[in-house]
Amino acid sequence: MVGEIINAMAGQELQTPIEIVLGIDEKGMTTARRLYEFLELNPRNYSHWCKRNILENEFAEEKVDFWAIVVKDERNFNPKPTQDFKLTAHFAKKLSMKGSGERAEQAREYFSRLDEKMKEIAIDQSKLSPQLRYLISMELKQKQQDERIRELESRIEQQDALMKNMRSRKTENTERDTTRRWALRSIGQIAESPSFNGIYNRYQKVYWESYERLEEKTGCDLEELVKKAREKARKEGATKTRIKNISRQEIIAADEKLRESYASVIRDMLLAYCRKVPKAGAG
């Protein structure tokens, strides 16, 4: 009985097409993403729209007009999932008033009717017996508590994913730096070997030999990889200095398989030129 009344209060009948598109839930609420898409606004401006109209809206109050939520489909793989918000019918109506066109008019009309309906339900509830009102109130509070728990769990999951991602990156960066420093020390030892005495640009020659050996060993084309990396950086808006500084060493350091192969190449060269293999991680 109590559940039926709550469902009726939330308007859980057969949903109309506009309710389906807007994803209206049992509390008569939609989401910022659903509303934004329904209004057919520019997809690239969604984050800016949310910031300006929701987060920085001086007339909107969090936990009253809107609730921040995490997109379920992104919780397990994205440490920074798409930002979204649950919106009350009253607040969604206000946001719809900022738009123009047929879709904005449809949204305003729908949310106006829904807002009035929710007010009528609140008035009708006052006609129920005290005992029934108490039971409804307790069940609604339980639902709200469950929702807060789900929200907290999703935030914990999000933080765990973020921390895991950060630890993974830190470990990977440490491995890259260690391997790179080891390779540079090794190349220095090779360049100082008797085989390169009196040779002009001996360090450069050792580098080029290491690159040729790596390309022969793996079948890669380091020059082509550098070109592609620079082109990608250019498209992403990197500075000219950053683009220019993309080197073969950086390409090798960024690829785990190339790093392993390059380390093997350097070891072979150290043996070939009778040099001692430096300890990994040594200064």
Beta strands, then each sheet from edge to edge (+ up, - down):
strand 1: 30-31
strand 2: 66-70
strand 3: 83-87
sheet 1: 1+ 3- 2+
end
